[in-house]
């Protein structure tokens, strides 16, 4: 299972779009950290650039995915 990018991320909430059925929903990052497994890849534990990946289940189709919240991209003029 390869990680997917959520549609958007704010400081505490991410919007996720299912790669299988297209359903969109939001998840709280603190809630994901509390109840879902967090996976870190290719970074030492003390690295400030560690990227968290979360396993999520689409509430519409029930399929599992891995998402990586990223900061919102800067808007271009």
mmJSON file of the N, C-alpha and C atoms, coordinates in Angstrom:
{"data_MODEL":{"atom_site":{
"group_PDB":["ATOM","ATOM","ATOM","ATOM","ATOM","ATOM","ATOM","ATOM","ATOM","ATOM","ATOM","ATOM","ATOM","ATOM","ATOM","ATOM","ATOM","ATOM","ATOM","ATOM","ATOM","ATOM","ATOM","ATOM","ATOM","ATOM","ATOM","ATOM","ATOM","ATOM","ATOM","ATOM","ATOM","ATOM","ATOM","ATOM","ATOM","ATOM","ATOM","ATOM","ATOM","ATOM","ATOM","ATOM","ATOM","ATOM","ATOM","ATOM","ATOM","ATOM","ATOM","ATOM","ATOM","ATOM","ATOM","ATOM","ATOM","ATOM","ATOM","ATOM","ATOM","ATOM","ATOM","ATOM","ATOM","ATOM","ATOM","ATOM","ATOM","ATOM","ATOM","ATOM","ATOM","ATOM","ATOM","ATOM","ATOM","ATOM","ATOM","ATOM","ATOM","ATOM","ATOM","ATOM","ATOM","ATOM","ATOM","ATOM","ATOM","ATOM","ATOM","ATOM","ATOM","ATOM","ATOM","ATOM","ATOM","ATOM","ATOM","ATOM","ATOM","ATOM","ATOM","ATOM","ATOM","ATOM","ATOM","ATOM","ATOM","ATOM","ATOM","ATOM","ATOM","ATOM","ATOM","ATOM","ATOM","ATOM","ATOM","ATOM","ATOM","ATOM","ATOM","ATOM","ATOM","ATOM","ATOM","ATOM","ATOM","ATOM","ATOM","ATOM","ATOM","ATOM","ATOM","ATOM","ATOM","ATOM","ATOM","ATOM","ATOM","ATOM","ATOM","ATOM","ATOM","ATOM","ATOM","ATOM","ATOM","ATOM","ATOM","ATOM","ATOM","ATOM","ATOM","ATOM","ATOM","ATOM","ATOM","ATOM","ATOM","ATOM","ATOM","ATOM","ATOM","ATOM","ATOM","ATOM","ATOM","ATOM","ATOM","ATOM","ATOM","ATOM","ATOM","ATOM","ATOM","ATOM","ATOM","ATOM","ATOM","ATOM","ATOM","ATOM","ATOM","ATOM","ATOM","ATOM","ATOM","ATOM","ATOM","ATOM","ATOM","ATOM","ATOM","ATOM","ATOM","ATOM","ATOM","ATOM","ATOM","ATOM","ATOM","ATOM","ATOM","ATOM","ATOM","ATOM","ATOM","ATOM","ATOM","ATOM","ATOM","ATOM","ATOM","ATOM","ATOM","ATOM","ATOM","ATOM","ATOM","ATOM","ATOM","ATOM","ATOM","ATOM","ATOM","ATOM","ATOM","ATOM","ATOM"],
"id":[1,2,3,4,5,6,7,8,9,10,11,12,13,14,15,16,17,18,19,20,21,22,23,24,25,26,27,28,29,30,31,32,33,34,35,36,37,38,39,40,41,42,43,44,45,46,47,48,49,50,51,52,53,54,55,56,57,58,59,60,61,62,63,64,65,66,67,68,69,70,71,72,73,74,75,76,77,78,79,80,81,82,83,84,85,86,87,88,89,90,91,92,93,94,95,96,97,98,99,100,101,102,103,104,105,106,107,108,109,110,111,112,113,114,115,116,117,118,119,120,121,122,123,124,125,126,127,128,129,130,131,132,133,134,135,136,137,138,139,140,141,142,143,144,145,146,147,148,149,150,151,152,153,154,155,156,157,158,159,160,161,162,163,164,165,166,167,168,169,170,171,172,173,174,175,176,177,178,179,180,181,182,183,184,185,186,187,188,189,190,191,192,193,194,195,196,197,198,199,200,201,202,203,204,205,206,207,208,209,210,211,212,213,214,215,216,217,218,219,220,221,222,223,224,225,226,227,228,229,230,231],
"type_symbol":["N","C","C","N","C","C","N","C","C","N","C","C","N","C","C","N","C","C","N","C","C","N","C","C","N","C","C","N","C","C","N","C","C","N","C","C","N","C","C","N","C","C","N","C","C","N","C","C","N","C","C","N","C","C","N","C","C","N","C","C","N","C","C","N","C","C","N","C","C","N","C","C","N","C","C","N","C","C","N","C","C","N","C","C","N","C","C","N","C","C","N","C","C","N","C","C","N","C","C","N","C","C","N","C","C","N","C","C","N","C","C","N","C","C","N","C","C","N","C","C","N","C","C","N","C","C","N","C","C","N","C","C","N","C","C","N","C","C","N","C","C","N","C","C","N","C","C","N","C","C","N","C","C","N","C","C","N","C","C","N","C","C","N","C","C","N","C","C","N","C","C","N","C","C","N","C","C","N","C","C","N","C","C","N","C","C","N","C","C","N","C","C","N","C","C","N","C","C","N","C","C","N","C","C","N","C","C","N","C","C","N","C","C","N","C","C","N","C","C","N","C","C","N","C","C","N","C","C","N","C","C"],
"label_atom_id":["N","CA","C","N","CA","C","N","CA","C","N","CA","C","N","CA","C","N","CA","C","N","CA","C","N","CA","C","N","CA","C","N","CA","C","N","CA","C","N","CA","C","N","CA","C","N","CA","C","N","CA","C","N","CA","C","N","CA","C","N","CA","C","N","CA","C","N","CA","C","N","CA","C","N","CA","C","N","CA","C","N","CA","C","N","CA","C","N","CA","C","N","CA","C","N","CA","C","N","CA","C","N","CA","C","N","CA","C","N","CA","C","N","CA","C","N","CA","C","N","CA","C","N","CA","C","N","CA","C","N","CA","C","N","CA","C","N","CA","C","N","CA","C","N","CA","C","N","CA","C","N","CA","C","N","CA","C","N","CA","C","N","CA","C","N","CA","C","N","CA","C","N","CA","C","N","CA","C","N","CA","C","N","CA","C","N","CA","C","N","CA","C","N","CA","C","N","CA","C","N","CA","C","N","CA","C","N","CA","C","N","CA","C","N","CA","C","N","CA","C","N","CA","C","N","CA","C","N","CA","C","N","CA","C","N","CA","C","N","CA","C","N","CA","C","N","CA","C","N","CA","C","N","CA","C","N","CA","C","N","CA","C","N","CA","C","N","CA","C"],
"label_alt_id":[null,null,null,null,null,null,null,null,null,null,null,null,null,null,null,null,null,null,null,null,null,null,null,null,null,null,null,null,null,null,null,null,null,null,null,null,null,null,null,null,null,null,null,null,null,null,null,null,null,null,null,null,null,null,null,null,null,null,null,null,null,null,null,null,null,null,null,null,null,null,null,null,null,null,null,null,null,null,null,null,null,null,null,null,null,null,null,null,null,null,null,null,null,null,null,null,null,null,null,null,null,null,null,null,null,null,null,null,null,null,null,null,null,null,null,null,null,null,null,null,null,null,null,null,null,null,null,null,null,null,null,null,null,null,null,null,null,null,null,null,null,null,null,null,null,null,null,null,null,null,null,null,null,null,null,null,null,null,null,null,null,null,null,null,null,null,null,null,null,null,null,null,null,null,null,null,null,null,null,null,null,null,null,null,null,null,null,null,null,null,null,null,null,null,null,null,null,null,null,null,null,null,null,null,null,null,null,null,null,null,null,null,null,null,null,null,null,null,null,null,null,null,null,null,null,null,null,null,null,null,null],
"label_comp_id":["UNK","UNK","UNK","UNK","UNK","UNK","UNK","UNK","UNK","UNK","UNK","UNK","UNK","UNK","UNK","UNK","UNK","UNK","UNK","UNK","UNK","UNK","UNK","UNK","UNK","UNK","UNK","UNK","UNK","UNK","UNK","UNK","UNK","UNK","UNK","UNK","UNK","UNK","UNK","UNK","UNK","UNK","UNK","UNK","UNK","UNK","UNK","UNK","UNK","UNK","UNK","UNK","UNK","UNK","UNK","UNK","UNK","UNK","UNK","UNK","UNK","UNK","UNK","UNK","UNK","UNK","UNK","UNK","UNK","UNK","UNK","UNK","UNK","UNK","UNK","UNK","UNK","UNK","UNK","UNK","UNK","UNK","UNK","UNK","UNK","UNK","UNK","UNK","UNK","UNK","UNK","UNK","UNK","UNK","UNK","UNK","UNK","UNK","UNK","UNK","UNK","UNK","UNK","UNK","UNK","UNK","UNK","UNK","UNK","UNK","UNK","UNK","UNK","UNK","UNK","UNK","UNK","UNK","UNK","UNK","UNK","UNK","UNK","UNK","UNK","UNK","UNK","UNK","UNK","UNK","UNK","UNK","UNK","UNK","UNK","UNK","UNK","UNK","UNK","UNK","UNK","UNK","UNK","UNK","UNK","UNK","UNK","UNK","UNK","UNK","UNK","UNK","UNK","UNK","UNK","UNK","UNK","UNK","UNK","UNK","UNK","UNK","UNK","UNK","UNK","UNK","UNK","UNK","UNK","UNK","UNK","UNK","UNK","UNK","UNK","UNK","UNK","UNK","UNK","UNK","UNK","UNK","UNK","UNK","UNK","UNK","UNK","UNK","UNK","UNK","UNK","UNK","UNK","UNK","UNK","UNK","UNK","UNK","UNK","UNK","UNK","UNK","UNK","UNK","UNK","UNK","UNK","UNK","UNK","UNK","UNK","UNK","UNK","UNK","UNK","UNK","UNK","UNK","UNK","UNK","UNK","UNK","UNK","UNK","UNK","UNK","UNK","UNK","UNK","UNK","UNK"],
"label_asym_id":["A","A","A","A","A","A","A","A","A","A","A","A","A","A","A","A","A","A","A","A","A","A","A","A","A","A","A","A","A","A","A","A","A","A","A","A","A","A","A","A","A","A","A","A","A","A","A","A","A","A","A","A","A","A","A","A","A","A","A","A","A","A","A","A","A","A","A","A","A","A","A","A","A","A","A","A","A","A","A","A","A","A","A","A","A","A","A","A","A","A","A","A","A","A","A","A","A","A","A","A","A","A","A","A","A","A","A","A","A","A","A","A","A","A","A","A","A","A","A","A","A","A","A","A","A","A","A","A","A","A","A","A","A","A","A","A","A","A","A","A","A","A","A","A","A","A","A","A","A","A","A","A","A","A","A","A","A","A","A","A","A","A","A","A","A","A","A","A","A","A","A","A","A","A","A","A","A","A","A","A","A","A","A","A","A","A","A","A","A","A","A","A","A","A","A","A","A","A","A","A","A","A","A","A","A","A","A","A","A","A","A","A","A","A","A","A","A","A","A","A","A","A","A","A","A","A","A","A","A","A","A"],
"label_entity_id":["1","1","1","1","1","1","1","1","1","1","1","1","1","1","1","1","1","1","1","1","1","1","1","1","1","1","1","1","1","1","1","1","1","1","1","1","1","1","1","1","1","1","1","1","1","1","1","1","1","1","1","1","1","1","1","1","1","1","1","1","1","1","1","1","1","1","1","1","1","1","1","1","1","1","1","1","1","1","1","1","1","1","1","1","1","1","1","1","1","1","1","1","1","1","1","1","1","1","1","1","1","1","1","1","1","1","1","1","1","1","1","1","1","1","1","1","1","1","1","1","1","1","1","1","1","1","1","1","1","1","1","1","1","1","1","1","1","1","1","1","1","1","1","1","1","1","1","1","1","1","1","1","1","1","1","1","1","1","1","1","1","1","1","1","1","1","1","1","1","1","1","1","1","1","1","1","1","1","1","1","1","1","1","1","1","1","1","1","1","1","1","1","1","1","1","1","1","1","1","1","1","1","1","1","1","1","1","1","1","1","1","1","1","1","1","1","1","1","1","1","1","1","1","1","1","1","1","1","1","1","1"],
"label_seq_id":[1,1,1,2,2,2,3,3,3,4,4,4,5,5,5,6,6,6,7,7,7,8,8,8,9,9,9,10,10,10,11,11,11,12,12,12,13,13,13,14,14,14,15,15,15,16,16,16,17,17,17,18,18,18,19,19,19,20,20,20,21,21,21,22,22,22,23,23,23,24,24,24,25,25,25,26,26,26,27,27,27,28,28,28,29,29,29,30,30,30,31,31,31,32,32,32,33,33,33,34,34,34,35,35,35,36,36,36,37,37,37,38,38,38,39,39,39,40,40,40,41,41,41,42,42,42,43,43,43,44,44,44,45,45,45,46,46,46,47,47,47,48,48,48,49,49,49,50,50,50,51,51,51,52,52,52,53,53,53,54,54,54,55,55,55,56,56,56,57,57,57,58,58,58,59,59,59,60,60,60,61,61,61,62,62,62,63,63,63,64,64,64,65,65,65,66,66,66,67,67,67,68,68,68,69,69,69,70,70,70,71,71,71,72,72,72,73,73,73,74,74,74,75,75,75,76,76,76,77,77,77],
"pdbx_PDB_ins_code":[null,null,null,null,null,null,null,null,null,null,null,null,null,null,null,null,null,null,null,null,null,null,null,null,null,null,null,null,null,null,null,null,null,null,null,null,null,null,null,null,null,null,null,null,null,null,null,null,null,null,null,null,null,null,null,null,null,null,null,null,null,null,null,null,null,null,null,null,null,null,null,null,null,null,null,null,null,null,null,null,null,null,null,null,null,null,null,null,null,null,null,null,null,null,null,null,null,null,null,null,null,null,null,null,null,null,null,null,null,null,null,null,null,null,null,null,null,null,null,null,null,null,null,null,null,null,null,null,null,null,null,null,null,null,null,null,null,null,null,null,null,null,null,null,null,null,null,null,null,null,null,null,null,null,null,null,null,null,null,null,null,null,null,null,null,null,null,null,null,null,null,null,null,null,null,null,null,null,null,null,null,null,null,null,null,null,null,null,null,null,null,null,null,null,null,null,null,null,null,null,null,null,null,null,null,null,null,null,null,null,null,null,null,null,null,null,null,null,null,null,null,null,null,null,null,null,null,null,null,null,null],
"Cartn_x":[0.843,0.0,0.894,0.769,1.596,0.83,1.56,0.862,0.258,-0.903,-1.541,-1.526,-1.672,-1.709,-3.157,-3.471,-4.808,-5.005,-6.263,-6.535,-5.994,-6.135,-5.602,-5.32,-4.521,-4.192,-4.102,-4.72,-4.535,-3.731,-3.639,-2.816,-3.308,-4.632,-5.143,-6.118,-6.506,-7.492,-6.993,-7.221,-6.897,-8.167,-8.245,-9.337,-8.78,-9.445,-8.961,-9.949,-9.429,-10.253,-9.869,-10.855,-10.604,-10.121,-9.021,-8.472,-9.279,-10.178,-10.966,-12.349,-13.077,-14.449,-14.633,-13.615,-13.699,-14.391,-14.854,-15.513,-14.525,-14.999,-14.153,-14.663,-13.744,-14.095,-12.924,-13.162,-12.096,-11.776,-10.526,-10.053,-9.206,-9.332,-8.508,-7.163,-6.065,-4.738,-4.5,-4.844,-4.664,-5.478,-6.665,-7.483,-6.825,-6.28,-5.579,-4.395,-3.649,-2.484,-2.894,-4.052,-4.499,-5.041,-5.791,-6.471,-5.919,-5.109,-4.577,-3.085,-2.57,-1.13,-0.415,0.647,1.46,2.712,3.044,4.204,5.162,6.42,7.436,8.369,8.699,9.555,10.811,11.886,13.143,13.627,13.469,13.989,14.366,15.502,15.868,14.847,14.728,13.72,13.83,15.041,15.212,15.217,14.936,14.953,13.744,13.97,12.84,11.99,12.527,11.796,11.031,10.851,10.106,8.699,8.265,6.934,6.033,4.921,3.968,3.046,2.731,1.766,0.72,-0.54,-1.629,-2.434,-2.821,-3.723,-5.143,-5.909,-7.3,-8.2,-9.466,-10.466,-11.543,-11.859,-12.891,-14.236,-14.946,-16.239,-17.323,-17.061,-18.051,-17.894,-16.677,-16.475,-15.754,-15.151,-14.486,-13.088,-12.547,-11.195,-10.16,-9.003,-7.926,-6.928,-6.399,-5.386,-4.376,-3.243,-2.246,-2.15,-2.265,-2.19,-1.061,-0.494,0.574,0.15,-0.197,-0.57,0.623,0.404,1.435,0.9,1.776,1.311,0.711,-0.272,-0.872,0.174,0.026,0.942,0.637,1.669,1.474,0.668,-0.229,-1.034,-0.155,-0.265,0.477,-0.378,0.23,-0.552,-1.159],
"Cartn_y":[-1.167,0.0,1.236,2.084,3.285,4.455,5.388,6.508,7.447,8.009,8.994,10.33,11.398,12.73,13.109,13.587,14.12,15.359,15.716,16.882,18.159,18.317,19.504,19.185,20.032,19.841,21.197,21.311,22.499,22.047,22.868,22.504,21.247,21.077,19.946,19.046,19.407,18.63,18.413,17.216,16.95,16.541,16.891,16.458,15.345,14.214,13.027,12.668,12.315,11.832,10.383,9.494,8.063,7.838,7.105,6.829,5.76,5.074,4.006,4.48,5.203,5.595,7.095,7.914,9.353,10.078,9.342,9.977,10.883,12.058,13.008,13.168,13.175,13.38,14.028,14.504,15.122,14.258,14.336,13.624,14.585,14.498,15.273,14.572,15.301,14.694,14.172,14.934,14.36,13.077,13.017,11.804,10.641,10.904,9.856,9.329,10.244,9.827,8.983,9.282,8.555,7.175,7.044,5.775,4.957,5.554,4.842,4.635,3.674,3.436,4.498,5.03,6.027,5.328,5.533,4.896,5.992,5.872,6.829,6.103,6.765,6.127,6.936,6.235,6.809,8.05,8.099,9.232,8.755,9.208,8.855,9.414,8.777,9.164,10.626,11.15,12.526,13.555,13.127,14.019,14.959,16.285,17.215,17.04,16.385,16.21,14.906,14.22,12.961,13.174,12.286,12.391,11.308,11.699,10.744,10.25,8.98,8.387,7.691,7.832,7.275,6.296,5.197,4.258,4.717,4.882,5.314,4.351,4.32,3.497,4.433,4.325,5.165,4.822,5.826,5.551,5.176,5.406,5.095,3.677,3.33,2.011,1.012,1.483,0.573,0.15,0.692,0.326,1.061,0.443,1.021,1.749,2.856,3.647,4.14,4.629,5.295,6.72,7.7,9.11,9.797,10.82,11.625,13.074,13.649,15.07,15.931,16.863,17.798,19.207,20.166,21.547,22.044,22.953,23.476,24.145,23.976,24.614,26.098,26.88,28.319,28.581,29.548,29.947,30.74,30.449,31.212,32.38,33.546,34.728,34.563],
"Cartn_z":[0.0,0.0,0.0,-0.994,-1.035,-0.432,0.215,0.84,-0.188,0.147,-0.714,-0.004,-0.746,-0.171,0.081,1.265,1.485,0.624,0.376,-0.459,0.162,1.473,2.124,3.579,4.198,5.609,6.286,7.436,8.249,9.452,10.462,11.607,12.314,12.456,13.224,12.485,11.258,10.519,9.094,8.574,7.172,6.441,5.172,4.309,3.439,3.445,2.735,1.633,0.47,-0.639,-0.907,-0.85,-1.075,-2.502,-2.637,-3.971,-4.7,-3.996,-4.6,-5.057,-4.168,-4.508,-4.67,-4.283,-4.435,-3.288,-2.281,-1.13,-0.405,0.059,0.767,2.191,3.158,4.557,5.275,6.506,7.284,8.496,8.924,10.116,10.938,12.233,13.151,13.308,13.126,13.253,14.674,15.733,17.082,17.294,16.709,16.832,16.077,14.889,14.138,14.939,15.568,16.348,17.545,18.102,19.287,18.948,17.865,17.606,16.444,15.587,14.42,14.572,13.862,13.893,13.068,13.616,12.927,12.418,11.171,10.561,10.12,10.489,10.034,9.074,7.992,6.988,6.723,6.546,6.049,6.791,8.103,8.865,10.261,10.76,12.127,13.114,14.252,15.238,15.659,15.774,16.235,15.101,13.888,12.737,12.744,12.572,12.527,11.266,10.249,9.001,8.9,10.015,9.978,9.442,8.588,8.0,8.566,9.158,9.703,8.599,8.636,7.722,8.574,8.197,8.973,8.133,8.74,8.076,8.353,7.289,7.431,6.669,7.069,6.404,5.875,4.604,4.003,4.65,5.179,5.801,4.788,3.501,2.471,1.918,1.49,0.856,1.756,2.853,3.789,3.389,2.313,1.885,2.714,2.894,3.701,2.815,3.361,2.66,3.677,3.186,4.019,3.509,4.416,4.025,4.771,4.139,4.73,4.694,5.85,5.827,5.466,4.579,4.163,4.395,4.681,4.823,3.517,3.582,2.346,1.468,0.166,-0.775,-0.866,-1.093,-1.252,-2.512,-2.426,-3.586,-4.546,-5.821,-6.831,-7.269,-7.534,-7.957,-9.325],
"occupancy":[1.0,1.0,1.0,1.0,1.0,1.0,1.0,1.0,1.0,1.0,1.0,1.0,1.0,1.0,1.0,1.0,1.0,1.0,1.0,1.0,1.0,1.0,1.0,1.0,1.0,1.0,1.0,1.0,1.0,1.0,1.0,1.0,1.0,1.0,1.0,1.0,1.0,1.0,1.0,1.0,1.0,1.0,1.0,1.0,1.0,1.0,1.0,1.0,1.0,1.0,1.0,1.0,1.0,1.0,1.0,1.0,1.0,1.0,1.0,1.0,1.0,1.0,1.0,1.0,1.0,1.0,1.0,1.0,1.0,1.0,1.0,1.0,1.0,1.0,1.0,1.0,1.0,1.0,1.0,1.0,1.0,1.0,1.0,1.0,1.0,1.0,1.0,1.0,1.0,1.0,1.0,1.0,1.0,1.0,1.0,1.0,1.0,1.0,1.0,1.0,1.0,1.0,1.0,1.0,1.0,1.0,1.0,1.0,1.0,1.0,1.0,1.0,1.0,1.0,1.0,1.0,1.0,1.0,1.0,1.0,1.0,1.0,1.0,1.0,1.0,1.0,1.0,1.0,1.0,1.0,1.0,1.0,1.0,1.0,1.0,1.0,1.0,1.0,1.0,1.0,1.0,1.0,1.0,1.0,1.0,1.0,1.0,1.0,1.0,1.0,1.0,1.0,1.0,1.0,1.0,1.0,1.0,1.0,1.0,1.0,1.0,1.0,1.0,1.0,1.0,1.0,1.0,1.0,1.0,1.0,1.0,1.0,1.0,1.0,1.0,1.0,1.0,1.0,1.0,1.0,1.0,1.0,1.0,1.0,1.0,1.0,1.0,1.0,1.0,1.0,1.0,1.0,1.0,1.0,1.0,1.0,1.0,1.0,1.0,1.0,1.0,1.0,1.0,1.0,1.0,1.0,1.0,1.0,1.0,1.0,1.0,1.0,1.0,1.0,1.0,1.0,1.0,1.0,1.0,1.0,1.0,1.0,1.0,1.0,1.0,1.0,1.0,1.0,1.0,1.0,1.0],
"B_iso_or_equiv":[0.0,0.0,0.0,0.0,0.0,0.0,0.0,0.0,0.0,0.0,0.0,0.0,0.0,0.0,0.0,0.0,0.0,0.0,0.0,0.0,0.0,0.0,0.0,0.0,0.0,0.0,0.0,0.0,0.0,0.0,0.0,0.0,0.0,0.0,0.0,0.0,0.0,0.0,0.0,0.0,0.0,0.0,0.0,0.0,0.0,0.0,0.0,0.0,0.0,0.0,0.0,0.0,0.0,0.0,0.0,0.0,0.0,0.0,0.0,0.0,0.0,0.0,0.0,0.0,0.0,0.0,0.0,0.0,0.0,0.0,0.0,0.0,0.0,0.0,0.0,0.0,0.0,0.0,0.0,0.0,0.0,0.0,0.0,0.0,0.0,0.0,0.0,0.0,0.0,0.0,0.0,0.0,0.0,0.0,0.0,0.0,0.0,0.0,0.0,0.0,0.0,0.0,0.0,0.0,0.0,0.0,0.0,0.0,0.0,0.0,0.0,0.0,0.0,0.0,0.0,0.0,0.0,0.0,0.0,0.0,0.0,0.0,0.0,0.0,0.0,0.0,0.0,0.0,0.0,0.0,0.0,0.0,0.0,0.0,0.0,0.0,0.0,0.0,0.0,0.0,0.0,0.0,0.0,0.0,0.0,0.0,0.0,0.0,0.0,0.0,0.0,0.0,0.0,0.0,0.0,0.0,0.0,0.0,0.0,0.0,0.0,0.0,0.0,0.0,0.0,0.0,0.0,0.0,0.0,0.0,0.0,0.0,0.0,0.0,0.0,0.0,0.0,0.0,0.0,0.0,0.0,0.0,0.0,0.0,0.0,0.0,0.0,0.0,0.0,0.0,0.0,0.0,0.0,0.0,0.0,0.0,0.0,0.0,0.0,0.0,0.0,0.0,0.0,0.0,0.0,0.0,0.0,0.0,0.0,0.0,0.0,0.0,0.0,0.0,0.0,0.0,0.0,0.0,0.0,0.0,0.0,0.0,0.0,0.0,0.0,0.0,0.0,0.0,0.0,0.0,0.0],
"pdbx_formal_charge":[null,null,null,null,null,null,null,null,null,null,null,null,null,null,null,null,null,null,null,null,null,null,null,null,null,null,null,null,null,null,null,null,null,null,null,null,null,null,null,null,null,null,null,null,null,null,null,null,null,null,null,null,null,null,null,null,null,null,null,null,null,null,null,null,null,null,null,null,null,null,null,null,null,null,null,null,null,null,null,null,null,null,null,null,null,null,null,null,null,null,null,null,null,null,null,null,null,null,null,null,null,null,null,null,null,null,null,null,null,null,null,null,null,null,null,null,null,null,null,null,null,null,null,null,null,null,null,null,null,null,null,null,null,null,null,null,null,null,null,null,null,null,null,null,null,null,null,null,null,null,null,null,null,null,null,null,null,null,null,null,null,null,null,null,null,null,null,null,null,null,null,null,null,null,null,null,null,null,null,null,null,null,null,null,null,null,null,null,null,null,null,null,null,null,null,null,null,null,null,null,null,null,null,null,null,null,null,null,null,null,null,null,null,null,null,null,null,null,null,null,null,null,null,null,null,null,null,null,null,null,null],
"auth_seq_id":[1,1,1,2,2,2,3,3,3,4,4,4,5,5,5,6,6,6,7,7,7,8,8,8,9,9,9,10,10,10,11,11,11,12,12,12,13,13,13,14,14,14,15,15,15,16,16,16,17,17,17,18,18,18,19,19,19,20,20,20,21,21,21,22,22,22,23,23,23,24,24,24,25,25,25,26,26,26,27,27,27,28,28,28,29,29,29,30,30,30,31,31,31,32,32,32,33,33,33,34,34,34,35,35,35,36,36,36,37,37,37,38,38,38,39,39,39,40,40,40,41,41,41,42,42,42,43,43,43,44,44,44,45,45,45,46,46,46,47,47,47,48,48,48,49,49,49,50,50,50,51,51,51,52,52,52,53,53,53,54,54,54,55,55,55,56,56,56,57,57,57,58,58,58,59,59,59,60,60,60,61,61,61,62,62,62,63,63,63,64,64,64,65,65,65,66,66,66,67,67,67,68,68,68,69,69,69,70,70,70,71,71,71,72,72,72,73,73,73,74,74,74,75,75,75,76,76,76,77,77,77],
"auth_comp_id":["UNK","UNK","UNK","UNK","UNK","UNK","UNK","UNK","UNK","UNK","UNK","UNK","UNK","UNK","UNK","UNK","UNK","UNK","UNK","UNK","UNK","UNK","UNK","UNK","UNK","UNK","UNK","UNK","UNK","UNK","UNK","UNK","UNK","UNK","UNK","UNK","UNK","UNK","UNK","UNK","UNK","UNK","UNK","UNK","UNK","UNK","UNK","UNK","UNK","UNK","UNK","UNK","UNK","UNK","UNK","UNK","UNK","UNK","UNK","UNK","UNK","UNK","UNK","UNK","UNK","UNK","UNK","UNK","UNK","UNK","UNK","UNK","UNK","UNK","UNK","UNK","UNK","UNK","UNK","UNK","UNK","UNK","UNK","UNK","UNK","UNK","UNK","UNK","UNK","UNK","UNK","UNK","UNK","UNK","UNK","UNK","UNK","UNK","UNK","UNK","UNK","UNK","UNK","UNK","UNK","UNK","UNK","UNK","UNK","UNK","UNK","UNK","UNK","UNK","UNK","UNK","UNK","UNK","UNK","UNK","UNK","UNK","UNK","UNK","UNK","UNK","UNK","UNK","UNK","UNK","UNK","UNK","UNK","UNK","UNK","UNK","UNK","UNK","UNK","UNK","UNK","UNK","UNK","UNK","UNK","UNK","UNK","UNK","UNK","UNK","UNK","UNK","UNK","UNK","UNK","UNK","UNK","UNK","UNK","UNK","UNK","UNK","UNK","UNK","UNK","UNK","UNK","UNK","UNK","UNK","UNK","UNK","UNK","UNK","UNK","UNK","UNK","UNK","UNK","UNK","UNK","UNK","UNK","UNK","UNK","UNK","UNK","UNK","UNK","UNK","UNK","UNK","UNK","UNK","UNK","UNK","UNK","UNK","UNK","UNK","UNK","UNK","UNK","UNK","UNK","UNK","UNK","UNK","UNK","UNK","UNK","UNK","UNK","UNK","UNK","UNK","UNK","UNK","UNK","UNK","UNK","UNK","UNK","UNK","UNK","UNK","UNK","UNK","UNK","UNK","UNK"],
"auth_asym_id":["A","A","A","A","A","A","A","A","A","A","A","A","A","A","A","A","A","A","A","A","A","A","A","A","A","A","A","A","A","A","A","A","A","A","A","A","A","A","A","A","A","A","A","A","A","A","A","A","A","A","A","A","A","A","A","A","A","A","A","A","A","A","A","A","A","A","A","A","A","A","A","A","A","A","A","A","A","A","A","A","A","A","A","A","A","A","A","A","A","A","A","A","A","A","A","A","A","A","A","A","A","A","A","A","A","A","A","A","A","A","A","A","A","A","A","A","A","A","A","A","A","A","A","A","A","A","A","A","A","A","A","A","A","A","A","A","A","A","A","A","A","A","A","A","A","A","A","A","A","A","A","A","A","A","A","A","A","A","A","A","A","A","A","A","A","A","A","A","A","A","A","A","A","A","A","A","A","A","A","A","A","A","A","A","A","A","A","A","A","A","A","A","A","A","A","A","A","A","A","A","A","A","A","A","A","A","A","A","A","A","A","A","A","A","A","A","A","A","A","A","A","A","A","A","A","A","A","A","A","A","A"],
"auth_atom_id":["N","CA","C","N","CA","C","N","CA","C","N","CA","C","N","CA","C","N","CA","C","N","CA","C","N","CA","C","N","CA","C","N","CA","C","N","CA","C","N","CA","C","N","CA","C","N","CA","C","N","CA","C","N","CA","C","N","CA","C","N","CA","C","N","CA","C","N","CA","C","N","CA","C","N","CA","C","N","CA","C","N","CA","C","N","CA","C","N","CA","C","N","CA","C","N","CA","C","N","CA","C","N","CA","C","N","CA","C","N","CA","C","N","CA","C","N","CA","C","N","CA","C","N","CA","C","N","CA","C","N","CA","C","N","CA","C","N","CA","C","N","CA","C","N","CA","C","N","CA","C","N","CA","C","N","CA","C","N","CA","C","N","CA","C","N","CA","C","N","CA","C","N","CA","C","N","CA","C","N","CA","C","N","CA","C","N","CA","C","N","CA","C","N","CA","C","N","CA","C","N","CA","C","N","CA","C","N","CA","C","N","CA","C","N","CA","C","N","CA","C","N","CA","C","N","CA","C","N","CA","C","N","CA","C","N","CA","C","N","CA","C","N","CA","C","N","CA","C","N","CA","C","N","CA","C","N","CA","C","N","CA","C","N","CA","C","N","CA","C"],
"pdbx_PDB_model_num":[1,1,1,1,1,1,1,1,1,1,1,1,1,1,1,1,1,1,1,1,1,1,1,1,1,1,1,1,1,1,1,1,1,1,1,1,1,1,1,1,1,1,1,1,1,1,1,1,1,1,1,1,1,1,1,1,1,1,1,1,1,1,1,1,1,1,1,1,1,1,1,1,1,1,1,1,1,1,1,1,1,1,1,1,1,1,1,1,1,1,1,1,1,1,1,1,1,1,1,1,1,1,1,1,1,1,1,1,1,1,1,1,1,1,1,1,1,1,1,1,1,1,1,1,1,1,1,1,1,1,1,1,1,1,1,1,1,1,1,1,1,1,1,1,1,1,1,1,1,1,1,1,1,1,1,1,1,1,1,1,1,1,1,1,1,1,1,1,1,1,1,1,1,1,1,1,1,1,1,1,1,1,1,1,1,1,1,1,1,1,1,1,1,1,1,1,1,1,1,1,1,1,1,1,1,1,1,1,1,1,1,1,1,1,1,1,1,1,1,1,1,1,1,1,1,1,1,1,1,1,1]
}}}
